[in-house]
Amino acid sequence: MKNQIRILIAHLFLISLTAALAQEVHPDGRYAKAEIIQKKADGFKGIWYMNQPSNDEYVYKYSGGLAVYPANHRPFAIYAKAVDKTFFCFGGTDDNNSTLLHNVSYFDHKTGKLANPVILLDKKTTDAHDNPVISIDDQGYIWIFSTSHGTSRPSYIHKSKKPYDIEGFETIDATEIVGGQEKPFNNFSYFQVYPIKGKGFIALFTKYNKAGQRVIGYNTTKDGVRWNEWKVLAHIQSGHYQVSAESNGKVGVAFDYHPDGKGLNYRTNLQYLETSDFGETWHNAQLEPAQLPLTSTQNIALVRDYASEKLNCYLLDITFDKSGKPAILVISSKGYEAGPGNDPREWTLYRFRKNGWENHVVTTSDSNYDMGSIYVESDKVLKVIGPTVDGPQAYNPGGEVAMWLSKDGGKTWKKEKQMTQNSTMNHSYVRKPSNASPDFYGIWADGHGRKPSESNLYFTNEKGDVYKLPRNSTDAMITPELVK
């Protein structure tokens, strides 16, 4: 009994320590300023993070190895055909999980090896909401956007000194137009950024208003340095989450909303808008024009009214099919709390077809935060890769990763392959690279669902073979470990 009490006290200490580190502040009350590092790492170490202790057997609302979290950050990886490399970034850490380190690396498709990451930035927090995202411009320069979680910590932008090269980065002192004046562009949350050939970048991201509500919008820039004025897409009741995708200059965004008076853990409804002219105009999938911002729950973007069904909606992924039509993957459930009480948690795929939106259930899993990705390989052949099989920490985020296959356009699904098994920790947040190449088809991390742990990173090829990114190595180029 005494040993159990000591273990419980130690565990509670780790929880409080992790929470304190996530909110590290100076003695005068200011949040710690990030530190530029720019040095080689010694392998791939992912950040472990938790959110909201739940005071039950599941310990947290969600937790685990969250190096490529959340779903609202994108992309984490991009295939560059010009050099046959997949460049990627992730939230890393040190051996003690004491801080969030922004890591940049690449997979060389010619050699099958990975670059030992460059540690670009110490974000001075352990909050995985501050994970970076990556982009590559028309000239091949690599951009890293270091996000923030709300307004307490600043955001940063860095650009590689050479095209397709991760050895050195320069800090970009970006500006945006606010009220007709040029102001520092140094705070953005849930950043999603896409280069549009010949035009620059368009980015969708969240700004927090004075009430703490998440307002979604977008901005554009020709050069990544001078940004235009942020424009609001939607502000319905208490705000939103959004996920987006880009294809041939078209950007599509799926978003939910937070009902007033229920708190930010409640999210519902599925809505969709798109632009094909760099954000000048927006319309729904039926090409009906949208008058922005949307402010009503009943609007032209509405795909499904989950609120009327008293269901939560969790946005996982979005992509376009070969004809440029959207495909959206979500999880629905009866509530935000972990555990069997909110089953079934249905993975549902929405596709826009000639006669409107179609939806079909892919599978079910045991957590609202079991995030996976959708792959449209042809009009008929689709795949979903994600942690849909119960893992060692049941009802915590993640589990064992599986590949699901549909050969009839998404109407029916079967489990094609279980890609991980007999794991000691849950695998979570399977992310698809932009322009994904068959050799590097998805990336994710593992971590313990109920206590702080080490976190390892993995990637898969198109066939579902899984490779572990070595945690410790001093080699410049590292050979991944095939997981058998």
Secondary structure in CASP SS format (residue, H / E / C, confidence):
PFRMAT SS
TARGET T0000
AUTHOR 0000-0000-0000
METHOD secondary structure of the structure
MODEL  1
M C 1.00
K H 1.00
N H 1.00
Q H 1.00
I H 1.00
R H 1.00
I H 1.00
L H 1.00
I H 1.00
A H 1.00
H H 1.00
L H 1.00
F H 1.00
L H 1.00
I H 1.00
S H 1.00
L H 1.00
T H 1.00
A H 1.00
A H 1.00
L H 1.00
A H 1.00
Q C 1.00
E C 1.00
V E 1.00
H C 1.00
P C 1.00
D C 1.00
G C 1.00
R C 1.00
Y E 1.00
A C 1.00
K C 1.00
A C 1.00
E E 1.00
I E 1.00
I E 1.00
Q E 1.00
K E 1.00
K E 1.00
A C 1.00
D C 1.00
G C 1.00
F C 1.00
K C 1.00
G E 1.00
I C 1.00
W E 1.00
Y E 1.00
M E 1.00
N E 1.00
Q E 1.00
P E 1.00
S C 1.00
N C 1.00
D C 1.00
E C 1.00
Y C 1.00
V C 1.00
Y E 1.00
K E 1.00
Y E 1.00
S E 1.00
G E 1.00
G E 1.00
L C 1.00
A C 1.00
V C 1.00
Y C 1.00
P C 1.00
A C 1.00
N C 1.00
H C 1.00
R E 1.00
P C 1.00
F C 1.00
A E 1.00
I E 1.00
Y E 1.00
A E 1.00
K C 1.00
A C 1.00
V C 1.00
D C 1.00
K E 1.00
T E 1.00
F E 1.00
F E 1.00
C E 1.00
F E 1.00
G E 1.00
G E 1.00
T C 1.00
D C 1.00
D C 1.00
N C 1.00
N C 1.00
S C 1.00
T C 1.00
L C 1.00
L E 1.00
H E 1.00
N E 1.00
V E 1.00
S E 1.00
Y E 1.00
F E 1.00
D E 1.00
H C 1.00
K C 1.00
T C 1.00
G C 1.00
K E 1.00
L E 1.00
A E 1.00
N C 1.00
P C 1.00
V E 1.00
I E 1.00
L E 1.00
L E 1.00
D E 1.00
K C 1.00
K C 1.00
T C 1.00
T C 1.00
D C 1.00
A H 1.00
H H 1.00
D H 1.00
N C 1.00
P E 1.00
V E 1.00
I E 1.00
S E 1.00
I E 1.00
D C 1.00
D C 1.00
Q C 1.00
G C 1.00
Y C 1.00
I E 1.00
W E 1.00
I E 1.00
F E 1.00
S E 1.00
T C 1.00
S C 1.00
H C 1.00
G C 1.00
T C 1.00
S C 1.00
R C 1.00
P C 1.00
S C 1.00
Y E 1.00
I E 1.00
H E 1.00
K E 1.00
S E 1.00
K C 1.00
K C 1.00
P C 1.00
Y C 1.00
D C 1.00
I C 1.00
E C 1.00
G C 1.00
F E 1.00
E E 1.00
T E 1.00
I C 1.00
D C 1.00
A C 1.00
T E 1.00
E E 1.00
I E 1.00
V E 1.00
G C 1.00
G C 1.00
Q E 1.00
E E 1.00
K E 1.00
P E 1.00
F C 1.00
N C 1.00
N C 1.00
F C 1.00
S E 1.00
Y E 1.00
F E 1.00
Q E 1.00
V E 1.00
Y E 1.00
P E 1.00
I E 1.00
K C 1.00
G C 1.00
K C 1.00
G E 1.00
F E 1.00
I E 1.00
A E 1.00
L E 1.00
F E 1.00
T E 1.00
K E 1.00
Y E 1.00
N C 1.00
K C 1.00
A C 1.00
G C 1.00
Q C 1.00
R E 1.00
V E 1.00
I E 1.00
G E 1.00
Y E 1.00
N E 1.00
T E 1.00
T E 1.00
K C 1.00
D C 1.00
G C 1.00
V C 1.00
R E 1.00
W E 1.00
N E 1.00
E E 1.00
W C 1.00
K E 1.00
V E 1.00
L E 1.00
A E 1.00
H C 1.00
I C 1.00
Q C 1.00
S C 1.00
G E 1.00
H C 1.00
Y C 1.00
Q E 1.00
V E 1.00
S E 1.00
A E 1.00
E E 1.00
S E 1.00
N C 1.00
G C 1.00
K E 1.00
V E 1.00
G E 1.00
V E 1.00
A E 1.00
F E 1.00
D E 1.00
Y E 1.00
H C 1.00
P C 1.00
D C 1.00
G C 1.00
K C 1.00
G C 1.00
L C 1.00
N C 1.00
Y C 1.00
R C 1.00
T E 1.00
N E 1.00
L E 1.00
Q E 1.00
Y E 1.00
L E 1.00
E E 1.00
T E 1.00
S C 1.00
D C 1.00
F C 1.00
G C 1.00
E C 1.00
T C 1.00
W C 1.00
H E 1.00
N C 1.00
A C 1.00
Q C 1.00
L C 1.00
E C 1.00
P E 1.00
A C 1.00
Q C 1.00
L C 1.00
P C 1.00
L E 1.00
T C 1.00
S C 1.00
T C 1.00
Q C 1.00
N C 1.00
I C 1.00
A C 1.00
L E 1.00
V E 1.00
R E 1.00
D C 1.00
Y C 1.00
A H 1.00
S H 1.00
E H 1.00
K C 1.00
L C 1.00
N E 1.00
C E 1.00
Y E 1.00
L E 1.00
L E 1.00
D E 1.00
I E 1.00
T E 1.00
F E 1.00
D C 1.00
K C 1.00
S C 1.00
G C 1.00
K C 1.00
P E 1.00
A E 1.00
I E 1.00
L E 1.00
V E 1.00
I E 1.00
S E 1.00
S E 1.00
K C 1.00
G C 1.00
Y C 1.00
E C 1.00
A C 1.00
G C 1.00
P H 1.00
G H 1.00
N H 1.00
D C 1.00
P C 1.00
R E 1.00
E E 1.00
W E 1.00
T E 1.00
L E 1.00
Y E 1.00
R E 1.00
F E 1.00
R E 1.00
K C 1.00
N C 1.00
G E 1.00
W E 1.00
E E 1.00
N E 1.00
H E 1.00
V E 1.00
V E 1.00
T E 1.00
T E 1.00
S E 1.00
D C 1.00
S C 1.00
N C 1.00
Y C 1.00
D C 1.00
M C 1.00
G C 1.00
S E 1.00
I E 1.00
Y E 1.00
V E 1.00
E C 1.00
S C 1.00
D C 1.00
K C 1.00
V C 1.00
L E 1.00
K E 1.00
V E 1.00
I E 1.00
G E 1.00
P E 1.00
T E 1.00
V E 1.00
D C 1.00
G C 1.00
P C 1.00
Q C 1.00
A C 1.00
Y C 1.00
N C 1.00
P C 1.00
G C 1.00
G E 1.00
E E 1.00
V E 1.00
A E 1.00
M E 1.00
W E 1.00
L E 1.00
S E 1.00
K C 1.00
D C 1.00
G C 1.00
G C 1.00
K C 1.00
T C 1.00
W C 1.00
K E 1.00
K E 1.00
E E 1.00
K E 1.00
Q E 1.00
M C 1.00
T C 1.00
Q C 1.00
N C 1.00
S C 1.00
T C 1.00
M C 1.00
N E 1.00
H E 1.00
S E 1.00
Y E 1.00
V E 1.00
R E 1.00
K C 1.00
P C 1.00
S E 1.00
N C 1.00
A C 1.00
S E 1.00
P C 1.00
D C 1.00
F E 1.00
Y C 1.00
G E 1.00
I E 1.00
W E 1.00
A E 1.00
D E 1.00
G E 1.00
H C 1.00
G C 1.00
R C 1.00
K C 1.00
P C 1.00
S C 1.00
E C 1.00
S C 1.00
N C 1.00
L E 1.00
Y E 1.00
F E 1.00
T E 1.00
N C 1.00
E C 1.00
K C 1.00
G C 1.00
D C 1.00
V E 1.00
Y E 1.00
K E 1.00
L E 1.00
P C 1.00
R C 1.00
N C 1.00
S C 1.00
T C 1.00
D C 1.00
A C 1.00
M E 1.00
I E 1.00
T C 1.00
P C 1.00
E E 1.00
L E 1.00
V C 1.00
K C 1.00
END
